Amino acid sequence: APSPHSYTTLRDEAVKLFNSLQQLESEWDPVPLMQGILQTCLDLPPLVDEIYCQLVKQTTEPPAPGGQGDLHYWQLLTCMSCTFLPSPPVLRFLRFHLDRTESRFPASEMAKYASFIREALGKTKGRECVPSLEEILMLMQRQEMICTVHCPGAPACSVAISSHTTAEEVAQELVSRLGLSQSPNLFALYEQSRRREQPVGSATLLADVLTRFE
């Protein structure tokens, strides 16, 4: 069906995504390409399972296990796991693939990604935005991001966040750091740009806010 993003049929888009995955294998800077693939999946949800299956296929019996191309696929799989949940049948297949990889390549980079992905799948509930370029870089290294929050009457605070950290969790941590736990006041995070200032919903993922800033 026609879409506001000028996509073609799902079949054609699936073929385009497969070509992008092939390109990903030898890409020197894979981050923009990864973000483009994630954006297509966000715009066309039926393709989420397709990409998960393609990535499982590409990381099964790779020509060079642990090579650059293989790790690029694992890194995209990591980003997918922090952004989308596959359908139950694909999720079961994916978990089997993760277990198999950890069993066959213990202590390898692939096994570390597999472990990270399994943990992420237990927390992911869906995203409003795809990961920012900075978030993708951090996920490729299996690290947290640093979010800077400006507090009235206090220096800016740096908070380590993951793809699953909510605004409420960050607000509670800052209240504790600033010694305001006993205060009767309510506290919230605000998102400020040149055009507007608005409170961030308590359940909003901070990673989505950072993507909007980007």
Beta strands, then each sheet from edge to edge (+ up, - down):
strand 1: 145-149
strand 2: 157-161
strand 3: 190-192
strand 4: 197-199
sheet 1: 1+ 2-
sheet 2: 3+ 4-
end
